Amino acid sequence: MQHRIAPLNRAPRRIRPPFDVDSYEPDPYRFGETNDQWRARRHADRVAALLEPLDGVDLGAYDRRIIDWLADWDIETVGTIASLIYRARAVDAPESVR
């Protein structure tokens, strides 16, 4: 399902579109996991959420390092960065930056 990515007027509730919808669903994997396992899974999901709008973009090691660092931030920060990337990709870039 394709969602319209609109400018954010408040902190996002999710790390993926739609950003303005609450995402408080029970986490079925949480039970039986250690805190470290849960944190690692959550981090990997946030990395994936930041990489999704960058599909097709060449990334270097430093780019990936910063994405990994950003993935440690909260939902509001990761959601905002992902939303900005989606919206920036939706705009036609001027010839001077292509």
Residue pairs with C-beta under 8 A, 6 or more apart in sequence:
3 17
3 18
5 17
5 19
5 83
5 86
5 87
5 90
6 20
7 87
8 19
8 20
8 80
8 83
10 20
11 76
11 79
11 80
12 19
12 20
12 75
12 76
12 79
12 80
12 83
13 19
13 20
13 21
13 22
13 23
13 75
13 79
14 20
14 21
14 22
14 23
14 75
14 79
15 45
15 46
15 49
15 75
15 78
15 79
15 82
16 49
16 52
16 79
16 82
17 83
17 86
19 79
19 82
19 83
23 75
27 38
29 38
29 41
30 38
33 41
43 71
43 72
46 70
46 71
46 72
46 73
46 78
47 67
47 68
47 71
49 71
49 78
49 82
50 67
50 70
50 71
50 78
50 81
50 82
50 85
51 67
52 82
53 82
53 85
53 86
53 89
54 67
54 85
59 67
70 77
70 78
70 81
71 78
